[in-house]
């Protein structure tokens, strides 16, 4: 063990079994994540094929994830910065 003690008999096989279980679960989830990413990519491609701007669509998705207070604060800071740079009146 990491602390220099000897593990109890049988605990190594239990730890190996747990480790294998974690690794297999993570691998399964990574496969699912890859499949979902491919599905999302297809939806963006479909939207683009229908004339939508995917950069703007991604921004809309990002904004919708935020709660109202967070979104309003971010918009206020953006307006302040743009005003300070003379980009808005």
Secondary structure, 3 states (H helix, E strand, C coil): CCCCCCCCCCHHHHHHHHHHHHHHHHHHHHHHHHHHHHHHHHHHHHHHHCCCCHHHHHHHHHHHHCCHHHHHHHHHHHHHHHHHCCCCC
